[in-house]
Amino acid sequence: MTRVAAIDCGTNSIRLLVADADPATGELTDLDRRMTIVRLGQGVDRTGRLAPEALERTFAACREYAAVIKEHGAERLRFVATSASRDAENRDDFVRGVLDILGVEPEVITGDQEAEFSFTGATKELAGRDHLDKPYLVVDIGGGSTEFVVGEDHVRAARSVDVGCVRMTERHLVQDGAVTDPPAEAQVAAMRADIEAALDLAEEAVPLREARTLVGLAGSVTTVSAIAQELPEYDSAAIHHSRVSLDRVREISDWLLRSTHAERAAVPSMHPGRVDVIGAGALVLLAIMERTGAAEVVVSEHDILDGIAWSLA
């Protein structure tokens, strides 16, 4: 076994996994898995730059993670950065800061690489499960982008499109510097049209409708599952491999886009950092399910982070 540490830095959150990887059995044993909302992508869609306060929030999380990695004695570390740092003019400031704190340079990966990691992390343990037919369609709904991957045991086709919960919120649901509470019907309609256009792009490269099992990843999807189950708190074990029907996703999406900030914040399983962006994330999931004809989504807590860890093993 190899003790590895993987960091995934996205548009909305930064996450750490320290695990023992056993390639012989295909098992990852978690030692520490944590997530911090840093909103690295704050304003990137509008300004093209990473905000100084967003960088500092991210560097603070990196300092915390460095201590955890040292405590567990991980032999290998890989830091992968996704959409926000791909798009930013000042991404060199981000790279230098991470290198100083963690001693590794963040890999600003392409959308296709991101999709490969997500597929591996999400599907490695699904083989042999009852009633989960191949091919899989893995969708990773992030803050700035969504990855679509179709494959059986390996990736057959992948595409990343610039639709995510933070990007859609900032583009469509913000007026006068604040998130509309709740949004107007015209705002939601414009956001839905943007999502549909992105699905058209994804479908040019990925046969979305060929998939037999839809697997959903990342915080927007896992939060929808937690709401669907009416969990008293966020419970990874209850969420991992849960299934949420199309009708339930539609019901939750509609409610989130009609609710106020206070009503969303009162949901016991809701992370405070997701309160303002979860409506957009749920709408992306709903649009995907309606486009593909999926009757349900299989929710996975294992995603790009687990794929990064396996790449080290």
C-alpha positions as CSV (number, residue, x, y, z in Angstrom):
1,M,0.0,0.0,0.0
2,T,1.0,3.6,-0.6
3,R,0.0,6.5,1.6
4,V,-1.0,9.3,-0.7
5,A,-2.4,12.8,-0.4
6,A,-4.6,14.4,-3.1
7,I,-5.8,18.0,-3.2
8,D,-8.5,19.2,-5.6
9,C,-8.8,23.0,-5.8
10,G,-11.9,24.0,-7.7
11,T,-13.8,27.2,-8.2
12,N,-15.9,27.0,-5.0
13,S,-14.0,24.6,-2.7
14,I,-10.7,23.0,-1.9
15,R,-10.6,19.4,-0.7
16,L,-8.0,17.1,0.7
17,L,-7.9,13.3,0.8
18,V,-5.2,11.4,2.6
19,A,-5.6,7.7,2.0
20,D,-3.8,4.3,1.8
21,A,-4.1,3.0,-1.7
22,D,-3.9,-0.7,-2.5
23,P,-3.7,-1.3,-6.3
24,A,-4.0,-5.0,-5.8
25,T,-7.5,-4.9,-4.3
26,G,-8.6,-1.6,-5.8
27,E,-9.4,-0.2,-2.4
28,L,-8.7,3.3,-1.0
29,T,-8.8,3.6,2.8
30,D,-9.5,7.1,3.9
31,L,-7.4,8.5,6.7
32,D,-8.6,12.1,6.3
33,R,-11.1,13.7,3.9
34,R,-12.1,17.3,4.3
35,M,-13.4,20.2,2.4
36,T,-13.2,24.0,2.8
37,I,-15.3,26.6,0.9
38,V,-12.8,29.2,-0.3
39,R,-14.7,30.6,-3.4
40,L,-11.4,30.9,-5.4
41,G,-13.4,31.7,-8.5
42,Q,-15.0,34.8,-6.9
43,G,-15.5,37.3,-9.7
44,V,-13.3,35.4,-12.2
45,D,-16.1,35.2,-14.8
46,R,-16.4,39.1,-14.7
47,T,-12.8,40.2,-14.1
48,G,-10.7,37.4,-15.5
49,R,-8.5,37.6,-12.3
50,L,-8.3,35.8,-9.0
51,A,-9.3,38.2,-6.2
52,P,-6.7,38.8,-3.5
53,E,-9.1,37.9,-0.7
54,A,-10.0,34.6,-2.6
55,L,-6.3,33.8,-2.9
56,E,-5.7,34.4,0.8
57,R,-8.7,32.2,1.8
58,T,-7.2,29.4,-0.4
59,F,-3.7,29.8,1.0
60,A,-5.1,29.6,4.6
61,A,-6.7,26.3,3.7
62,C,-3.4,25.1,2.1
63,R,-1.6,25.8,5.4
64,E,-4.1,23.8,7.3
65,Y,-3.8,20.9,4.8
66,A,0.0,21.0,4.9
67,A,-0.2,20.2,8.7
68,V,-2.6,17.3,8.1
69,I,-0.4,15.8,5.4
70,K,2.6,16.0,7.6
71,E,0.8,14.5,10.5
72,H,-0.3,11.4,8.5
73,G,3.1,11.0,6.8
74,A,1.9,10.8,3.2
75,E,4.6,9.6,0.8
76,R,3.2,11.4,-2.3
77,L,1.2,14.5,-2.9
78,R,-0.5,15.8,-5.9
79,F,-2.3,19.2,-6.1
80,V,-4.7,19.6,-9.0
81,A,-6.4,22.9,-9.8
82,T,-9.4,23.2,-12.0
83,S,-11.6,25.8,-13.7
84,A,-11.0,29.1,-11.8
85,S,-7.3,28.9,-12.1
86,R,-7.4,27.9,-15.7
87,D,-9.3,31.0,-16.5
88,A,-7.4,33.6,-14.5
89,E,-4.9,36.1,-15.9
90,N,-2.9,36.1,-12.5
91,R,-2.8,32.3,-12.1
92,D,1.0,32.6,-11.5
93,D,0.3,34.2,-8.1
94,F,-1.7,31.2,-7.2
95,V,0.9,28.8,-8.4
96,R,3.7,30.5,-6.4
97,G,1.6,30.6,-3.2
98,V,0.8,26.9,-3.3
99,L,4.4,26.0,-4.0
100,D,5.6,28.0,-1.0
101,I,3.1,26.4,1.4
102,L,3.0,22.8,0.2
103,G,6.2,22.3,-1.7
104,V,4.5,21.1,-4.9
105,E,3.3,23.0,-7.9
106,P,-0.4,22.9,-8.6
107,E,-1.2,21.2,-11.9
108,V,-3.6,23.4,-13.7
109,I,-5.3,20.6,-15.6
110,T,-7.4,20.7,-18.7
111,G,-11.1,19.9,-18.7
112,D,-10.4,16.6,-20.4
113,Q,-7.9,15.6,-17.7
114,E,-10.4,16.7,-15.0
115,A,-13.0,14.4,-16.6
116,E,-10.6,11.4,-16.6
117,F,-9.9,11.7,-12.9
118,S,-13.6,12.2,-12.1
119,F,-14.5,9.0,-14.0
120,T,-11.9,6.9,-12.3
121,G,-12.8,8.1,-8.9
122,A,-16.5,7.7,-9.4
123,T,-16.6,4.3,-11.1
124,K,-13.7,2.2,-9.8
125,E,-15.9,0.7,-7.0
126,L,-19.2,0.5,-9.0
127,A,-18.3,-2.7,-10.9
128,G,-20.5,-5.6,-10.1
129,R,-23.2,-3.5,-8.3
130,D,-26.7,-4.7,-8.9
131,H,-28.8,-2.8,-11.5
132,L,-26.1,-0.4,-12.5
133,D,-25.8,-1.0,-16.2
134,K,-22.9,0.3,-18.4
135,P,-22.1,2.6,-20.0
136,Y,-21.9,5.2,-17.2
137,L,-22.3,8.9,-17.7
138,V,-20.4,10.7,-15.0
139,V,-21.3,14.3,-14.5
140,D,-19.1,16.5,-12.2
141,I,-21.0,19.7,-11.5
142,G,-18.4,22.1,-10.1
143,G,-18.3,25.8,-9.4
144,G,-17.1,27.0,-12.7
145,S,-17.5,24.0,-15.1
146,T,-19.2,20.7,-15.5
147,E,-17.5,17.6,-16.8
148,F,-19.3,15.0,-18.8
149,V,-17.7,11.5,-19.3
150,V,-19.1,8.4,-20.9
151,G,-17.4,5.1,-20.6
152,E,-17.6,1.5,-19.6
153,D,-14.4,0.5,-17.8
154,H,-12.4,3.3,-19.3
155,V,-13.3,6.8,-20.7
156,R,-14.8,6.7,-24.2
157,A,-15.6,10.4,-24.6
158,A,-15.3,13.5,-22.4
159,R,-16.1,17.2,-22.5
160,S,-15.9,20.0,-20.1
161,V,-18.2,23.0,-20.5
162,D,-18.2,26.4,-18.6
163,V,-21.4,25.8,-16.6
164,G,-21.1,25.5,-12.8
165,C,-23.0,26.6,-9.8
166,V,-20.9,29.7,-9.0
167,R,-20.5,30.8,-12.6
168,M,-24.2,30.5,-13.3
169,T,-25.1,32.3,-10.1
170,E,-22.8,35.2,-10.8
171,R,-23.8,35.4,-14.4
172,H,-27.6,35.2,-13.9
173,L,-28.7,35.6,-10.3
174,V,-26.7,38.6,-9.1
175,Q,-28.1,42.1,-9.3
176,D,-26.4,45.2,-7.8
177,G,-23.7,43.1,-6.3
178,A,-26.0,40.7,-4.4
179,V,-27.7,37.4,-5.1
180,T,-31.4,37.9,-5.9
181,D,-33.5,36.5,-3.1
182,P,-35.3,34.7,-4.7
183,P,-34.6,35.1,-8.4
184,A,-37.1,36.3,-10.9
185,E,-38.6,33.9,-13.4
186,A,-36.7,35.7,-16.2
187,Q,-33.4,35.2,-14.5
188,V,-34.0,31.5,-14.1
189,A,-35.2,31.2,-17.7
190,A,-32.0,32.9,-18.9
191,M,-29.9,30.6,-16.8
192,R,-31.7,27.5,-18.1
193,A,-31.1,28.7,-21.7
194,D,-27.4,29.0,-20.9
195,I,-27.3,25.5,-19.4
196,E,-29.1,24.1,-22.4
197,A,-26.6,25.7,-24.8
198,A,-23.8,24.1,-22.8
199,L,-25.5,20.7,-23.0
200,D,-25.6,21.2,-26.8
201,L,-21.8,21.7,-26.8
202,A,-21.2,18.7,-24.5
203,E,-23.4,16.5,-26.7
204,E,-21.2,17.3,-29.8
205,A,-18.4,15.3,-28.2
206,V,-20.1,13.0,-25.7
207,P,-23.1,10.6,-26.5
208,L,-25.0,11.7,-23.4
209,R,-28.2,9.7,-24.3
210,E,-26.3,6.4,-24.7
211,A,-25.6,6.1,-21.0
212,R,-27.5,3.5,-19.0
213,T,-26.5,4.8,-15.5
214,L,-26.1,8.5,-14.6
215,V,-23.5,9.1,-11.8
216,G,-23.5,12.6,-10.2
217,L,-20.6,14.1,-8.4
218,A,-19.6,17.1,-6.3
219,G,-21.3,19.4,-3.8
220,S,-24.4,20.4,-5.7
221,V,-25.4,16.8,-6.3
222,T,-24.6,15.5,-2.9
223,T,-26.5,18.4,-1.3
224,V,-29.5,17.6,-3.4
225,S,-29.3,14.0,-2.2
226,A,-29.1,15.2,1.5
227,I,-32.2,17.4,0.9
228,A,-34.0,14.5,-0.8
229,Q,-33.3,12.2,2.2
230,E,-34.2,15.0,4.7
231,L,-31.0,14.3,6.6
232,P,-30.7,16.0,10.0
233,E,-27.1,16.8,9.1
234,Y,-24.7,16.2,6.2
235,D,-23.9,12.4,6.3
236,S,-21.4,11.2,3.7
237,A,-22.2,7.5,4.4
238,A,-26.0,8.1,3.7
239,I,-25.3,10.1,0.6
240,H,-22.7,7.9,-1.0
241,H,-24.4,5.7,-3.6
242,S,-27.9,7.0,-2.8
243,R,-30.3,7.4,-5.7
244,V,-32.5,10.4,-6.3
245,S,-35.4,10.3,-8.8
246,L,-35.9,12.8,-11.6
247,D,-39.2,13.9,-10.0
248,R,-37.5,14.5,-6.7
249,V,-34.7,16.5,-8.3
250,R,-37.2,18.6,-10.1
251,E,-39.1,19.2,-6.9
252,I,-36.0,20.2,-5.0
253,S,-34.7,22.4,-7.8
254,D,-38.0,24.3,-8.1
255,W,-38.0,24.9,-4.3
256,L,-34.4,26.1,-4.1
257,L,-35.1,28.6,-6.9
258,R,-38.2,29.9,-5.2
259,S,-36.8,30.0,-1.7
260,T,-35.1,32.8,0.2
261,H,-31.5,32.8,1.6
262,A,-32.9,32.3,5.1
263,E,-35.0,29.3,4.0
264,R,-32.1,27.6,2.2
265,A,-29.7,28.3,5.1
266,A,-32.2,26.6,7.5
267,V,-31.8,23.3,5.7
268,P,-29.8,21.2,8.3
269,S,-27.6,19.5,5.7
270,M,-26.7,22.7,3.8
271,H,-23.1,23.9,4.0
272,P,-23.1,27.7,4.5
273,G,-20.9,28.2,1.5
274,R,-23.5,26.6,-0.8
275,V,-26.6,28.6,0.3
276,D,-26.4,31.1,-2.5
277,V,-25.2,28.8,-5.3
278,I,-27.1,25.6,-4.7
279,G,-30.2,26.7,-6.8
280,A,-28.0,27.0,-9.9
281,G,-26.3,23.7,-9.2
282,A,-29.6,21.9,-8.8
283,L,-30.9,23.4,-12.0
284,V,-27.8,22.1,-13.9
285,L,-28.5,18.6,-12.5
286,L,-32.1,18.8,-13.5
287,A,-31.3,19.9,-17.0
288,I,-28.9,17.0,-17.5
289,M,-31.4,14.5,-16.3
290,E,-34.1,15.8,-18.6
291,R,-31.7,15.9,-21.5
292,T,-30.5,12.4,-21.1
293,G,-33.8,10.8,-20.0
294,A,-32.3,9.5,-16.8
295,A,-35.0,8.3,-14.3
296,E,-32.5,8.7,-11.4
297,V,-29.1,9.8,-10.5
298,V,-26.6,7.7,-8.5
299,V,-24.8,10.0,-6.2
300,S,-21.1,9.4,-5.5
301,E,-19.0,11.0,-2.8
302,H,-16.0,9.6,-4.6
303,D,-14.9,11.8,-7.5
304,I,-12.0,13.6,-8.9
305,L,-10.2,13.6,-5.5
306,D,-10.2,9.8,-5.5
307,G,-9.1,9.7,-9.1
308,I,-6.1,12.0,-8.2
309,A,-5.3,9.7,-5.3
310,W,-5.3,6.6,-7.6
311,S,-3.0,8.4,-10.1
312,L,-0.4,8.5,-7.3
313,A,-0.8,4.8,-6.5
